[in-house]
């Protein structure tokens, strides 16, 4: 039996006043996702255990049935894998956002969703100015505002507290600087703070930023390193379940996780990680991948970005696009193939528009497996999941159920 998992990042939410007290999932017109819930079964899953960061790395590890207490070593190491950046065992990898700071406060975590072309020019100039011959640091361009910073050598440690910028929009940047959590982390703290200060001076008059300001856009006037970690040790999906898998995402983090899990990464032209992503291309790639893979993991970032933007109408629109332009074509394609396929839909975590940050609440899960009797749920949302007949899921519960190996 083959399996497709469709993950709408940050898709679940709380009731929103502007949506007449409904959540975005309840307000959205999503007949195809509702069909999966109606003809399948629903339940709730814990993806962000207490004691771990409220991030997509932890949550997606949980969705794939990995123990994040053992396998989570920061999101940057996963992103490095997708970027083809080889890490040594003593390297500390960090996500490095380009952000906008205004009047001393974090205005946004993405420098107004700066383009990759603009970001590459900035990272190139920062690299030329800040990366010396010692080999202590390295910088690599990623996608849009998401980039990679490496601290190399035994002098540096991952024992530093770094704040995710998307969780602290509107707060004073100086109060959130990297801080060592032990004596071992003091060299990392000093290096990161020095880099941030030097970068701010260089970015203030950078030509890319002057053009953005003239066009009424936010400048990328600061770098923000966070989520430090070292190389993780993980078993592949083949080693765990005897299956081969593929991952389809526009996000380095998810693709890197797939690589560590031994899955093939399928690149889709026009996949952006935003609401302008190529939904149809992802659906077509999913159906193509199904021919040679036992599991296809389709990740969509748009719903999470809408939550961070605190835009309820946009989040509803993203859910409707995910349903009509991705889930619908996948359902049609599976039916035309005439092959029995397990289908699952879920978010990795909530990103409520009321807070704009990730939350730890359990997420609603819908699983449609041919031959299973449906439960009493009629559509897909947070409330319906509470009356579904799938017992509360933790650890490997979801992935085993989705794969049909329970």
C-alpha positions in Angstrom: 0.0 0.0 0.0 1.3 3.4 -0.9 0.8 6.6 1.2 0.5 10.3 0.5 0.9 12.7 3.4 -0.2 16.3 2.7 1.0 18.8 5.3 -0.3 22.3 5.5 2.4 24.0 7.6 0.8 26.0 10.5 -2.7 25.3 9.1 -4.6 24.8 12.4 -5.7 27.9 14.4 -8.0 29.3 17.0 -11.4 30.9 16.5 -11.1 34.4 14.8 -13.5 37.2 15.4 -13.3 38.5 11.8 -14.3 35.0 10.7 -17.4 35.1 12.9 -15.8 33.0 15.6 -14.6 30.3 13.2 -11.1 29.0 12.7 -9.6 29.5 9.2 -10.1 25.7 8.6 -13.8 26.1 9.6 -14.3 29.2 7.4 -12.5 27.9 4.3 -14.3 26.1 1.4 -12.3 22.9 1.2 -14.4 20.1 -0.2 -11.5 17.8 -1.1 -9.9 17.9 2.4 -13.3 17.5 3.9 -13.9 14.4 1.8 -10.7 12.8 3.2 -12.1 13.5 6.7 -15.6 12.3 5.8 -14.6 9.1 4.1 -11.7 8.5 6.5 -11.1 9.0 10.2 -9.9 11.8 12.4 -8.0 12.4 15.6 -5.5 14.7 17.3 -1.7 14.4 17.4 1.0 15.9 19.7 3.8 17.2 17.4 5.5 19.6 19.8 6.3 17.9 23.1 6.9 20.0 26.2 10.6 20.9 26.6 11.4 21.3 22.9 11.3 24.5 20.7 8.0 25.5 19.0 9.4 24.9 15.5 8.7 23.1 12.3 11.9 21.0 12.6 10.6 19.4 15.8 7.0 19.1 14.5 7.9 17.5 11.2 10.3 15.1 12.9 7.3 14.1 15.1 5.0 13.7 12.1 7.5 11.3 10.5 7.7 9.4 13.7 11.2 10.3 14.8 11.8 11.1 18.5 12.7 14.8 18.5 14.3 14.5 21.9 16.9 12.2 20.2 17.0 13.6 16.6 16.5 17.4 16.9 19.8 19.2 16.7 18.5 22.5 15.3 16.8 23.2 12.0 19.9 24.6 10.3 21.6 21.3 10.0 18.6 20.0 8.1 18.7 23.1 5.8 22.4 22.6 5.2 21.8 19.1 4.0 19.3 20.3 1.4 21.7 23.1 0.3 24.4 20.5 -0.3 26.6 22.0 2.4 28.8 19.3 4.1 29.1 19.6 7.8 32.0 18.4 10.0 31.1 16.9 13.4 32.3 20.0 15.3 30.6 22.5 13.1 27.8 24.6 14.6 25.1 25.4 12.0 22.6 28.2 12.4 19.7 29.5 10.3 20.5 33.1 9.5 17.5 35.2 8.6 17.7 38.5 6.8 15.3 40.6 8.9 14.1 44.2 9.2 14.7 46.1 12.4 12.9 49.5 12.8 13.4 51.9 15.7 15.3 49.1 17.6 12.5 46.6 17.3 12.1 43.6 15.1 9.6 44.7 12.4 9.5 41.4 10.6 11.4 38.1 10.3 11.7 38.1 6.5 12.9 41.6 5.4 9.5 41.9 3.7 9.9 38.5 2.0 13.0 39.7 0.2 13.7 37.9 -3.1 16.4 35.3 -3.4 18.2 37.4 -6.0 18.4 40.4 -3.7 19.4 38.2 -0.7 22.1 36.5 -2.7 23.7 39.9 -3.5 23.6 40.8 0.2 25.0 37.5 1.4 27.7 37.7 -1.1 28.8 41.1 0.1 28.6 40.0 3.8 30.7 37.0 3.0 33.3 39.1 1.3 33.5 41.6 4.2 33.0 39.3 7.2 34.4 35.9 6.4 38.1 35.9 7.0 40.9 33.5 6.1 40.8 31.7 9.5 37.9 29.5 8.3 36.0 30.1 11.5 32.8 31.1 9.8 31.0 30.4 6.5 27.8 31.9 5.0 25.6 30.3 2.3 22.7 31.7 0.5 19.4 29.9 0.8 15.9 31.0 -0.3 14.4 34.4 0.2 15.2 35.4 3.8 16.4 32.0 4.9 20.2 31.5 4.9 22.9 29.4 6.6 25.7 30.5 9.0 28.4 28.1 10.1 30.7 28.4 13.1 33.6 26.0 12.4 36.0 24.4 14.8 36.3 23.1 18.3 36.2 26.5 20.0 32.5 26.9 19.2 29.6 25.3 20.9 25.9 25.0 20.2 25.2 25.8 23.9 23.7 29.2 23.1 20.2 30.5 23.4 19.1 32.1 20.1 15.7 33.6 19.6 13.5 32.7 16.6 12.7 36.2 15.1 9.2 35.2 13.9 8.2 34.7 17.5 9.3 38.2 18.7 8.0 40.7 16.1 7.6 44.1 17.6 10.1 43.4 20.5 13.4 45.1 21.2 16.2 43.4 19.2 18.9 44.2 21.8 17.0 42.2 24.4 17.0 39.1 22.2 20.7 38.7 21.2 22.4 35.3 21.3 23.3 34.3 24.9 25.6 31.5 26.0 23.9 28.8 28.2 27.2 27.6 29.5 30.8 28.6 29.6 31.3 26.4 26.5 29.0 28.7 24.6 30.7 32.0 25.4 32.9 32.0 22.2 29.8 31.4 20.1 27.9 34.2 21.8 30.8 36.6 21.3 31.3 35.7 17.6 27.6 35.9 16.8 27.1 39.3 18.5 30.1 40.7 16.7 28.9 39.4 13.3 25.4 40.9 13.9 26.9 44.3 14.8 29.2 44.3 11.8 26.5 43.2 9.4 24.2 46.0 10.6 26.8 48.6 9.7 27.3 47.1 6.3 23.6 46.7 5.5 22.6 50.2 6.4 23.7 51.6 3.1 23.7 48.5 1.0 22.5 49.2 -2.6 19.9 46.5 -2.4 18.4 48.1 0.7 18.5 51.6 -0.7 16.5 50.4 -3.7 14.0 48.6 -1.5 13.5 51.6 0.7 13.0 53.8 -2.4 10.4 51.4 -3.6 8.6 51.5 -0.3 9.7 48.0 0.8 11.4 46.9 4.1 15.2 46.7 4.0 17.2 43.7 5.0 19.1 45.7 7.6 20.1 42.9 10.0 21.1 39.3 10.1 19.5 37.1 12.8 21.2 33.8 13.6 19.1 31.2 15.4 18.5 27.4 15.9 22.1 26.3 16.5 22.9 22.6 16.2 25.3 19.9 15.1 24.9 17.0 12.7 22.0 14.6 13.7 22.1 10.8 13.7 18.9 9.4 12.2 17.8 6.1 10.8 16.2 6.2 7.3 12.6 5.4 6.5 14.0 2.3 4.7 15.8 1.1 7.8 12.7 1.8 10.0 9.8 0.6 7.9 11.3 -0.9 4.7 9.9 1.8 2.5 11.3 4.3 0.0 10.0 7.9 0.2 10.0 11.2 -1.6 9.6 14.7 -0.2 8.1 17.7 -2.1 8.7 21.1 -0.5 10.0 24.6 -1.2 11.6 24.8 2.3 15.2 23.8 2.9 14.4 22.5 6.4 11.8 20.0 5.1 13.9 18.8 2.2 16.9 18.4 4.5 14.9 16.4 7.0 13.8 14.2 4.0 17.5 13.7 3.0 18.4 12.6 6.5 15.4 10.3 6.5 16.8 8.7 3.2 14.0 10.2 1.1 14.4 11.6 -2.5 13.9 15.3 -2.7 11.8 16.4 -5.7 12.2 20.0 -6.8 9.2 21.7 -8.4 9.7 24.8 -10.5 7.8 27.7 -9.1 7.6 26.3 -5.6 8.2 29.4 -3.4 7.3 28.7 0.2 4.6 31.4 -0.1 1.0 31.8 -1.3 2.2 32.2 -4.9 3.7 28.7 -4.9 3.1 26.3 -7.7 0.4 24.1 -6.1 -0.5 22.4 -9.4 3.2 21.5 -10.0 3.4 20.0 -6.6 0.3 17.9 -7.2 1.7 16.6 -10.6 5.1 15.9 -9.0 3.3 13.9 -6.2 1.5 11.7 -8.6 4.6 11.1 -10.7 6.6 10.3 -7.5 3.9 7.8 -6.5 4.9 5.5 -9.3 8.3 4.7 -7.8 7.9 5.6 -4.1 6.0 4.0 -1.2 5.6 7.4 0.6 5.2 10.9 -0.8 5.4 13.7 1.7 4.0 17.0 0.3 4.7 20.1 2.3 3.1 23.5 1.8 4.5 26.5 3.7 1.9 29.2 2.6 -0.5 28.6 5.5 2.2 29.1 8.0 3.4 32.3 6.4 -0.2 33.6 6.5 -0.4 32.9 10.2 2.9 34.7 10.8 1.5 37.6 8.8 -1.6 37.5 11.2 -3.8 37.7 8.2 -7.0 35.6 8.6 -8.4 36.2 5.1 -5.1 35.3 3.6 -4.9 32.1 5.6 -8.4 31.1 4.5 -7.4 31.8 0.9 -4.2 29.7 1.3 -6.2 26.8 2.7 -8.6 27.0 -0.2 -5.8 27.1 -2.7 -4.2 24.1 -1.0 -7.5 22.2 -1.3 -8.5 23.2 -4.8 -5.2 23.3 -6.5 -3.3 20.6 -4.7 -5.5 18.1 -2.8 -8.2 18.0 -5.5 -5.8 17.1 -8.4 -4.1 14.5 -6.2 -7.4 12.9 -5.4 -8.4 12.9 -9.1 -5.0 11.5 -10.0 -5.2 8.7 -7.4 -8.6 7.7 -8.6 -7.5 7.6 -12.3 -4.5 5.4 -11.3 -7.0 2.9 -9.9 -4.5 2.1 -7.2 -5.3 1.9 -3.5 -3.5 4.7 -1.7 -3.6 5.9 1.9 -4.1 9.6 2.2 -3.4 11.8 5.2 -3.8 15.6 5.8 -2.5 17.5 8.8 -0.6 20.6 9.9 2.7 20.3 11.7 1.6 22.8 14.4 -0.8 25.7 14.8 0.3 29.2 13.7 -2.7 31.2 14.9 -3.3 34.6 13.3 -4.2 36.0 16.7 -0.6 35.5 17.9 1.5 35.1 14.7 3.7 32.5 16.3 3.8 28.7 16.6 1.8 27.1 19.4 2.0 23.8 21.1 -1.6 22.6 20.8 -2.3 19.2 19.3 -3.1 19.2 15.6 -6.1 17.8 13.7 -5.3 14.7 11.6 -7.4 13.1 8.9 -6.4 9.7 7.5 -8.2 7.9 4.7 -7.2 4.3 4.2 -9.1 2.1 1.7 -11.0 -0.6 3.5 -11.3 1.3 6.8 -14.8 2.2 8.0 -15.2 6.0 8.4 -15.9 7.6 11.7 -18.6 10.2 12.5 -16.6 13.2 11.3 -18.1 15.1 8.4 -15.4 17.7 7.6 -11.9 18.7 8.5 -11.2 21.1 11.3 -9.9 21.4 14.9 -13.3 20.7 16.5 -14.2 17.7 14.3 -10.9 16.1 15.2 -12.0 15.9 18.9 -14.9 13.6 18.0 -12.9 11.4 15.6 -12.3 7.8 16.6 -8.5 7.8 16.2 -7.0 7.7 19.7 -4.7 10.6 20.7 -1.4 10.2 18.8 2.2 10.6 19.9 5.5 9.3 18.8 5.2 6.8 15.9 1.4 6.5 16.2 0.6 8.7 13.2 3.2 7.5 10.8 2.4 3.8 11.4 -1.3 4.5 11.0 -0.7 6.5 7.8 1.6 3.8 6.3 -0.7 1.0 7.4 1.9 -0.7 9.5 0.0 -0.4 12.8 
